[in-house]
Amino acid sequence: AASVGGNEMEAVRNYFNTAGFDRWRRIYGDTDDVNNVQLDIRKGHAETVEKVLTILKKESLEGVTVCDAGCGTGSLTVPMMLEGAIVTASDISSAMVSEAEKNAAEALKGLGSSKPVQLPVFEASDLESLKGKYHTVACIDVLIHYPKEKVAGMIAHLASLADQRVILSFAPETPFLALLKRIGELFPGPSKATRAYLHTEADIEAALNAAGWTVRNRDMTATKFYYSRLLEAVPAGTK
Ligand code: SAM
């Protein structure tokens, strides 16, 4: 199985259980205690989530099984749950998983019982340990933690868990972003404590193709400090 390598993965886990948890919980939240860079990232990320939901909602999500791999605080998990999806949400950070669970429970409270909505299954798990079969696998803004040489294996693994659809987003490697990264302007979040890896769209698409998948939709979100390429892939031959 693909792996980011013991020490580096441990570092990522530690970061997202401690300082990274605190930082990203605020970025993905709605409180005022964020600086301008974080606010910019919050807006960019919210746009990505909206775009993913738009793709997902082209057909009803009711009863559709979804694996949200690297769910963070549940920014995507919660709205999918509210659409009736049967979500399994996981993250390498148990702090993140707890936060996502709390947010989902909170969102459920406000609902009447008429909607067929069910609480997701939450688990602390790294991507490589995920098992099962889902209609859709979503992995949003997580691949930045995977080095180039590991990312194809990871995509093959994620695709093997999906029946109908894989949705991936990642920070694209472009000359501009590579430059920003070099001068330390990009990813003021993770780069402080963990390494950040950019991936070319061609690499990601080739990995999907090699796994028997074909890209059906692509989108891009770019703000000042947030860059995310979004791909929706379906099994090759799907109309
Ligand atoms: N997907 C969520 C979203 O878009 O709101 C969270 C994105 S956040 C930038 C990245 C998340 O990936 C963090 O919650 C982190 O703990 C998780 N993560 C990093 N490496 C991981 C790994 N190897 N396996 C599972 N989750 C991982």
Residues whose N, C-alpha, C, O or C-beta is under 5 A from the ligand:
A	BS01	SAM	V12 F16 A69 G70 C71 G72 S75 L76 D91 I92 S93 M96 S125 D126 L127 I140 D141 V142 H145
